[in-house]
Amino acid sequence: MTEETADPAAVRALAHPLRLELLDLLRFDGPSTATELARRVGESSGSTSYHLRQLARYHFIEEVPSRGGRERVWRFRNRRLLLAGDGSGGRELLVQMLSLEAHGLERFLAADEPPAWDAGSFFQTRAFRLTPGELAELRDGIAELLGRFRRAEAEDAPADARPVRLLAFGYPVPLEET
């Protein structure tokens, strides 16, 4: 079961580029220590450790049993955020997340992927005319559909499975001022 939170402090804690990058690495690459992550992101282990503790404080990651050393090992923890449009940090978080996703898309487009992966990749844009209730229904239907698939942090993935990013938006087009 996925834990949910609408805590504005948790949203603000996540709206930091390094924290999002660390969370991404733990989600896609699996458990790691602050030192290992620091090498990957080009930061000091002290800085990385601080940001990992902040992610843990708001339950986005958790400590795993030790590998026998002194360092703490961290892993991704699935937690759904409910963003409010009330100035509680949701917009800042979305800006940071979009930047991270844009970087991932740039890397994909620059890579030379095997034909099977290129054939399965997709980009879609659609426009609808919906009521607020229909928009919520669409959001819930997408969540239900995605619930059938293996999460990126799953440990039981087949050998040929790779992490895949999916980004979906549903938002009303701003009304023109008259």
Protein Blocks (a to p, Z undefined) as FASTA:
>chain_A
ZZddfbfklmmmmmpfklmmmmmmmmmnopadfklmmmmnopafklmmmmmmmmmmnopa
ccdddehiabdcdddddddddddfehnommmmmmmmmmmmmmmmmmmmmpccdfklmmmp
ccddddddddfklmmmmmmmmmmmmmmpccfklckbcfkbccddddddddddddddZZ
